[in-house]
């Protein structure tokens, strides 16, 4: 596509060259005598160069419609060149006439204008609705009436440089025809959309409509110079405009071919065309000028003005109607979920508010797809979206007629059933939802088993607007119990939620005022009990109350997201203490284990946070171990990716409460662990049944075979310690060895006796 662009550029230069040469000769002829025919060959040559540019644009066009347009326009320009050649002969044959034009020459000019108009009319426009089509035709009518008034007034006042007769009529027709062609070009590019033709190319051609009128105005002014004529002045300028427009088209088509993307339709599209407003403003200026000059408007102009006003009023009424419909459609879309097509949370809460104060109980259920985040990571976004769509359809079918089903958040759905609905009584609604998901969901060619956890609340009157919050509280309570369950709302849940809110606020305040501290429980080496590592444990001592157990505030921190900030503080404090032990005790400095929650593993900033803490305190990475649970990484995905990134820093990874989570043995293959912390439940009955000892021994053997450290948790007696050592354990932790202690006490314990 480079060759057409180069050819078009050369033709633009050639056409401009003909124009510049003509200007030079024209100026020279006003100073000295030159032959009267001198400028005519240059004019014909310039027009033929423009015709060649149209041919290049036709060959380079990216679409058949564009090629046809430029080919037709090229033929119109050829006819124009023939007309110019005919007028050359007419002018040389008759020297005394101001405008010499034979019937053949006039016919050629009229044919050129007609072919150009046909080329514009044949340009395809994009498809529209009937309302958009009506609006377009109203705009076109406004422009047509405005243009008719302006052109008519121009023809009336424009002096024709010859006596009245057929030639004067022909000149007026040519002027009107070129003006119509220009108006049509403006309509195509500015209102209906040129589509196959580059919009700026048509804008470049739009001034051509004024060239006919200009030629009539300048004809008397150049009459005293035999070598000058209105045609030889106007046509080269037209040729340059046409060549530049063709070059713009070739450049656009070249860019389209290079990017392999279709060119966007030129025009207003979904916006508002300014062309009718410009046309009306121009017409108003002309009418005001006539009224001031004459003192009144002629009957024809007055009738045209009334017609224009009526068209504008109808068009504005249609625009206001369209705007109202658009606002209504946008309002409906704002209350609808794009993915599932169900009502969204805004619609759902609006419906609850509308029912406030009405008689009759209303039941609201909230259900959440269990483990959807992990499922989405495994099957991909496309299949995950299909799961959500299928889940929405299944919930809608289950709820049945008369119920409102909405997608509240990502994988959370809400169901509202009025009093008297078959599922309104008791626990029928949540039970029906759980039963519905006992069958797999079809998604992306697979049948996926997805369960739901639901919460339900019932109320009436002024309590209706609070039902969604209560149902969500019940659903969260059901989630804490386990997947595939439901929970009814109770007053106790409200009390728990209020307590959680107060505790969360106090937790945030306490973190800012330094109410938290760390204690460390030693992990010892068997059989002598030498400290080998310590586990960091957080304690909260509010300034205005009793100590709060981690079992109470850690779940709240997880639920509210505060665990991210709290975990960052724990990590930084533990690294600072570990770095101090490393500096003072060297090779006997203990490793420090820090617990990392499932919520923290989903934070993509966690590896960077750990790396920054290690660097800030100068702690060797091998002295830090991060403890995670099997459940946190069971689903794989981002959490497991984060664990790999942490291990790459050189820190240790310990599986806490090993043996009690999901698919433990599989995790040993996929998760880069360095330590196993065997859960206390396997230690408590060591001196009991042989089965219990077999499990404890097998876990130790697995760790030894894989080159991992096995740490027995919850050791409380010397008998347990001795038996663990006999079963192959080398590391243990529990109250039998030491209770959690502040960093200063650990520091003293590390000093040799």
N, C-alpha and C positions, 0 to 999 in steps of 0.2 A: 504493500500500500504506500510505500515511500515515493514511487515514481509518479502517481497521480498528484500527490501533494507538491512535488517538485515542478511538474508541468503546470499546475494551477498557479503556483507562485510566479513562474516565468511569464505566464499569460497576463497576470496582474501587472507585472513590471512592464510588459510590452504595451498593454493598454494605457498605463500611466505615461509611458514614453510617447505614444501617439498624442495624448492630451497635452503634454508639456511642449512637444514640438509645435502643435497647433497654437498653443498660447503664445509661443515665441514668434511665430509667423504672423499671428493676428496682431500682436503689438507692433511688430516691424511694419506691417502694412499701414498702420495709422501714421507712421513717420515717413514712409516712402512708398512708391507705387510697387505693388506685387500683382501677379496675374489673379484675376477674379476667381479662377477655378482652384487655386492652390489648396485651400482647406478642405475641399470636398473629398479628395482621395484619402486624406488623413482621417476624416470622419467615418467613411465607409470601412477603412482598415481597423479603426478602434472598435466599431460595432462588431465586425467579424471576429476580432480577438475575443470579445466578450462571448460571442456565440461558441467559440472554441472552448472557452472556460466552462460554459454550460455543458458541453459534450463531455469534458473531463469529469465534471461533477456527476453526470449521469452514469459514467462507467464506474466511478468509485463509490456509488451510493450503496449503503448498507442494506437497503430494502428495495423491493420491486417498485413500491409506490414512490419512493424518493427518486429512483431512476427515471420513472415515467414523467415525473414533474419536471426534472431538469431537462429531459429530452424535449418535452413540449415547449418549455420556456426557450430552449435553444432554437427551435424552429420559429418561434415568435421573433426572436432576435434576428434570424436570417431574413425573415420577411421585412423586418425593420431596416436591415442593411439594403435590401432590394429597394425599399421605398426611398432610402437616402440616395441610392444610385439614380433612381428615377428622378428625384428632385434635383439632382445634379444636372441631369440633361435638361430638365425644365428651366432651371435657372440660367444655364448657359445659352439656351435658345431664346429666352425672353429676358432681356437685361433690365427693362424699365419697371417691371412689376415688383411690389414689395414682397409678396409671397407668390412664387411661381409654383403651381402644383397642378399637374394634369389629373384627370379622373383615375388613371391607372395608378399614379403615385398615391393618391388619396385612398384608393382601394387597398393598396399594399399596407399603408399605415393602419387603416381600420382592421385589416386582417391580422396584423401583428398584435394590436391591442386585444382583439377577440381571442386569439390563441392563448395569450397570456392569461386572460380571464378564465378561459376553460381550464388551463393548467392549475390555476388556484382552486377553482371549483371542484376539480377531480381529486384534490388532496383528501385522503381519508381522515376522519376525526375519530377519537375514541368513543366507545359506547357509553351511553348515559341512561339513567332512569328517565321516565317520562317527565318528572318534575324538573330534573336537570336540563332536559331537552327544551322544555317550555321556557325555563329561565334563559337559556342560551338564545332562543329565538326572540325573546323579548329584548335581550341585550342587542342582538343584531338589528332588530327593528329600530331601537333607539339610535344606534349608530347610523343606520341607513337614513332615517328622517333627519337627524342632525347634519349628516353629510350632504343630504339633498338640499337642505336649507342653505348651508354654507356655499356649496358649489353653485346652486341656482343664483344666489345673490352675487357670487363672484362672476358668473357668466353675464349677469345683467349689467354689472358695472365695468366689466373688463372690456377695454377697447379692442375691437378686432381691426387689424391694420389694413383691411381691404373693404371694399364696398360690400353691401349686402348682396347675397346671392348664394348659389350652390357651394362655392368655395368657402364662404364665411360659415355656412352651416356645417360643412365638413370639418372645419377647424374646431368649431364648438363641440362637435361630436367626439373628435379625437381628444380634446381637453377633458371632456366629461368621462370618456372611456378610460383614459389614464388615471383620472382621479378615482373612478370606481375600482380599478385594479388595485390601486394603493390601499383604498379602504378595505377591499376584500383581503388583501395581504395582512392588514392590521387585525381584522376580525379573525382570520385563521390563526395567527401566531399569538395574539393577545387574549383571545376569548375561547375559541373552540379547540385550540391546541393543534399545532402543525403536524404532530405525530412523526411522519416519516422524514420531514424536512427540519433541518436545524433552525430553531427559532431565531437566533441572531441573524441568520442569513436573510430571513424575510423582513426583519426589522431594518436591515441595511437597504433593502429594496423599497421600503415604504416612502422615502422622499421622492421617488420617481413620479408620484401622482401630481406633484407641483410643477414638474418640468414643462408640461404643456402650457400651463398658465404663464409661467416665466417666459417661455418663448414668445408668446403674444405680446408681453409687455416690453421685451427688449428689441423686438423687430423694428419699430420706428427709430429707436435710438441708434442703431447701427446702419441705417439705410444709406448714410452718406459715404460709407466705405464699401466699394464694390466687392471686395474679397470677403467681407463679413456678412453673415446671415444667422438668423436665430437658430436654425437647425444645426449649423456647424459649431455653434457654441454649446447647445444643450445636449446633443447626442453623445459627444465624447465624455461628458460628465456622467451621463446615464451608463455608458459602457464601463466606466471605471467602477461605479457602484455595483453593476452586475458581476463584473469579474471578481471584485472583493467578496461579494456574497457567495459566489461559486467556490472561491478558495476557502471561505469559512465552512461551507458544507463539506468540502473534501477533508479539511482538518478534523472536523467532528467525526466523520465516518472512519478516518484513519485511527483516531483514538478509540472508537468503538471496537474496531477489529483488533487493536492491540490488547485491549483488556478483556476481550471475549464476553463483554457484557452489553446487553441491549441498551440503547440510548433511551433515557427517560422521555416521556411524552412532553413536548414543549407546550406551555400554556398555563392557564390558571390552575388547572387541576381542581383541587377542593377549595381553593381560595376564592377571593372576590376579584373579578376583573375590573381594572381601573379604566379600561378603554371607554365604556359608556359614559363614565363621569367626565373624562376628558372631552369627549364629544359634546356632551351637554354644556360644559363650561365654555367651550369654543363657540357653540351656537348662541349661548346667552350673550357673549361678548359681541358677536356679529349683530344680533337683534338689537342690543342696546345702542350700538353704533348707528344702525339704520334709523332707530327711533329718535335719537338725538339729532341726526342730520336732517331727517325729514319732518320731525315733529310728530309722526305717527307711524304705525306699521302698516304696510300694504296688506290687503286682504289675504293674499297667498301666504305671506310670512306669518300673519296672525293665525291662520288655520294650521299651518305647520307647527307653530309654537304650542297651540292647544293639543294637537296630536301628540307632540313630544311630552307634554305634561301628563297626559293620560297614560302613555306608555310607562313613564317613570313611576307614576303612582301604582300602577298594576305590578310593575317589577318590584317595587319596594314592599308591597303587600305580600308578594310571593316570598321575598327574602325574609320578611318577619315570620311568615308561616314556617319556612324552612328552619329558621333559627329556633323556633319553639319546638319543632319536631326533634331537632338535634339535641336541644337541652333535655327533652324528655328521654330520648334514647341514651344520652350519657348518664342521666340519673338512674335509668334502669340498669345500665352496664355497671355503674358504681355499686349496685346492690346485688351483683351476680358474680359468682366465681368463674374465672375464665377457663380453668382446666376442666372442671366437672360439669359446669353449667348449672350447678345448684345455687340457691341463694347464699350470700356470704354472711359474715358475722354481723355486719351493719343491718342487713335485712332482718336477720334473726332477732337481734335486740330491739329493732324497731317494732317488730310484730309483738314482742313481749310488752313493750311500752304501750302499744295500742290496746292491749287486753287489760291494762291496769284498771282496777276498780270494777271490772265486770264480774258478774255473778258466775259461779261455777269454777271448779278446780281445773288447773292446767298442770300437765306433767311434762317435765323436760328431762331428757337424757343426753348425756355427753359420752361419746365413746371414742377411744383412741386405738389405732392399729398398733398392736404389740410389736416392738422391735423393728419398726418400719425404717428407721435410719440405717440400721445394719443391712436390712433387706435391700434398700435402695442402693447402698454401696456395692452389694454383690451383683445385682442384676442390671444396674445402670439406670440412668435418669428416665430413659424412654419407657422401660418396663415399669419403673416405679410410678411414673405418671399414669400408666395404664392400670396399675393396681389401685390407685386412688379413684380413677374413673369407675372401675368395676365395683369398688367398695361403696361409692356413692350410690350407684344404681341398686346394689343389693340392699343397702339400708333403706332406700326409697321404697323398694318392693316390700320389704319387711314391714315398714311403718304403714303402708297402704294409703288409701284415699283419706283425705281429711287431715293428714299430718303434714307438718312443715319440716323438711330435712334441709340442713345447711352445712356447708363446709366452713368450720369456724377458724381453723388455722391449718398448718401443714397437713397432718394426718389425723386431725381431730374433727369429728362431725357432731352436730347437734340435732336432736329430734324434739319437736314440740307436738304434743297431742292434746286436744281439748277434752273436756269432760264428756263422757258418753262414748268416747272412742273405744273400740274393742281392746286396745292395749293400755288404756288409761288406768285400769284398776291394779292396785298393789304393785307387784314386781313383774308384771307381764311384759312391759316394754323392754327392760334390760335383759330379761331371760330370752325374749324373742331375738334380740340382737346377738346375744352370745350363740344361740342355736344356729342363726343364719350363717355364721362364719365357721361352722364346723365343716362345711364343704369348701374345697379349694377355690381360689379365685383364678380365672383364666387371664393370663397376661403374657404377651409376647410369645405365644406358642407354648407356654408352660402352664401347668396347674400349680399354683403356689398356695400353701396352707398359711393363712394369716388369721390370727385370733384377735379379739378385741377385749379391752377392759372398759367397763362402763360405770358411770355414776348417774343417779336419778334423784330428782327432787320434785315434790308436788306441793302446790299451793294455789291460792286464789286471792281475789281482791287486790289490795295494795301490795301484797307480797310477790306478785307475779314477776315484777321487774328484777327481783333478786334471785329468781329461780336458776338462772344460768350460772351465777357464781356458786350457788349451793350445789348444783349438779357437778360443777368442775371440782369443788372440794371433795365430793363423794368419789368422783373418778380418781382423783389423786390418792385418796385413801385406799381405793381398790388396787391401784398400782403398787402401793407399798406392800400389799399382801402378796401379790403375784399376778402373772399374766392370766388372761382368760377368766376374769372374775368381775363381779359387779358389787356396788355398794350403794345403799340408800343413804340419803342425807339425814343426819341427826343433829340435834342441838349441840351435842358434844363435839362435832366436827367444827362448828362455828367457834366454840370456845378454844379448840386446838388451833384454829386458824388465827384467832386473835392473839393467842399466846405466841404463836410463831412470828407474827408481825412484830410484836413487842421485842421478842428475843432477837430478831434480825436487826432491828434498830439499835438495840443495846450492843449487839455484836459489832456493828459498824463503828459505833461510838467507842467501844472498848479497844478496837484495833487502832484507832487514832490516838487514844490516850495512854496506850502502853499497858493495858490490863492483862495481856497474855504473856506467858513465859513458857519456856521449854524445860522439860526434864528428860533424862536419858536412862533407859533400862539396859543394863549390860547384857551382851551376848558373850557367853564364856566358852572357853575351850575345855573339853573333857579330857581326862578325869580331874584335872587339878583346879579348874574353876578360874583360870587366868582370863582377864578381860581381853577379848579379841575384837569386839565391835560393840556399838551401842545403838539403840533405836530411839529416835527423837519422838517424844510424845508431848502434845500441847495441853496446857492447863489454863483455865480462865478464872481469875479472881477479880470479879467486879469490885470497884471501889466502894459501892454502896450496898453490897449484898453478899450472900453466901457464894462459895465456889460453884460453878456450873459444870456439870459432867460433860465430857466430850460426846458421850452417847446422846446427849440432849442437843448440844449446839452444832455438832458436825453435820447431822442431817439437815438442819436449818440452813447452814452455810451452803450445802450442796443444792438445796432447793432454790435458794435465792441467788445463787451465783457468787456469793461472797467467798466461796471456797477458793476462787482464783486469787483474790487478794490475800486471803489468809494463808494459802499455800505458798505464795511468794514470800511472805514474811517468815514462815517456818523454814523454808529453804535457805533464805539469806542468813537467818540466825544460826541454823545448824552448821552451815558452811563456815561462818565466822568462828564458832566454838571449835569445830574440827580443825580449822587452820591454826588456832591457838595451840591445840594439843599437838599438832604436827610440828609446830615450831619448838615446843618445850620438850617433847618426848621422843621425837625422831621416829626410829624404826618401830617402837612399841605403841605409837599413836593408834588408837582404834579407828576402824571404819565407822562411818555414821550412816545409819539407815533412815530415810525420810519417806513417809507414806505419801503416795500420789493417788488422788482420787480419779474415778472414771471421768468426771467433769473436767479435770485438769488435763487429762490425756487428749481430750477433744480440742484443747486450746493449741492452735498452731504456733503460738509464741513460746510454748513451754521449753523446747530445746534451746532457744536463744536465751531464755531466762536462766536456765541452768548453766549454760556456758558463761554468761555474764557474772553469775555468782562465783563460779570457780575462779575466773580471772580476777575479779575484784578482791577476793580474799587470798589469792595465791594458793589455793588448795589443790593437791594432786587429785586428778579425777578418780584414781583407783581407791581413794579413801571415802568416796561417796557411793552409796547404794540407794537406789530408788525402789521402793516396795509398791507393787501393783497387785491387783486382784485378778484372778482368772476371768471373772465375769466382765471386767473392764475391757479385755482384749479378745473375748470370745468371738465377737462378730467380725474381727479383723478391721479392715478399712482404715480410716484416719487414725484411730487410737493405736493400732498396731504399727502404722507408719511412724507415729511419734515415738514409740518405744524403740524402733530401729534407729531413729535419729538420735535418741538419747544414748543408746549403746555406742553409737559411733563417736560420741564425745569421750569415751573411755570409762564412764561410770558403770557400776554394777547394776544389774536388774534382778530383783528378787520377786518370786511369786509368793504372795502372802496367803495364809490359810490354805496351803496346797492340799488338794484332794477333796475339797468340798465344793468346788466350782464346776464349770462346764468343760468337758472334753480335755481333762488335764494332760493326758499323754500326748494328744495332738498338739497342744500348745508347746510342749517341750521341743517339738520339731519346728514349729513356725515362729515362736517367740524367742528372741535372743537372751534368755535368762542366764544368770550366773549362780543364783542361789534358790533353794527351795525351802520355804518355811512351813514345816509340817504342822498342821492344825492341832490345837490342844485336844480336840475330841479323840485323836488317835493315841494320845499320850496318857489320858486319864486312866484307862483300863489295862495298862501294860502288864501288870502282874495278875491279870485275870485270865480271859480265855485265850487259847492258842491262836484263834482267828485274829484277835486284836494284835497280837505280837507279830503274826505273819504279815499283816498289812503294814505295820510300822517298819518291819525289816525290809519288805519289798520296796518301800519308798526310799529307804536309805540306799538299797542296792541300785535302784534306778539312778539316783543322784550320783553315786560313785562311778557307775558305768559311763555316764554322760559327762563326767568331769565337773560336776556341780557341787557346791556346798549345800549340805542338808542341815537345817537348823530346827531343832525340836522346840516348839513353843509350849508355854504353860507348865513347865516342870515345877512341881511343888514339894517333892519329897526326895530324900537321898536315894531311896529305893528306885524311883523312876530314873534318876540320873545314872545309877549304876547299870540298870538294865539297858538304858539307851546306849551307853558306851559299849556294852556287850553286843548289842545289835548293829554296831558299826557307826553310830553317830559320834561326831567329833565336836559339834557345837550345839549349845542349848541355851534357853532363855526362860526365865520364870522367877517367881517369888522365892523359890528355894535358894537361889543364888544372890539376888539383889532386887530391891524394889526400885522404881524410877527415882532418880535423884537429880538435883541441879547440876549444872556444868562444873561448878567449883568442887563438889564432892567427887565427881568422876575424875577431875584433875588430881585430887589427893590420892585416890585409889590407884592411879597409874604410877605414882612414885614408888620405887622399890623400897621394901621394908628395910 
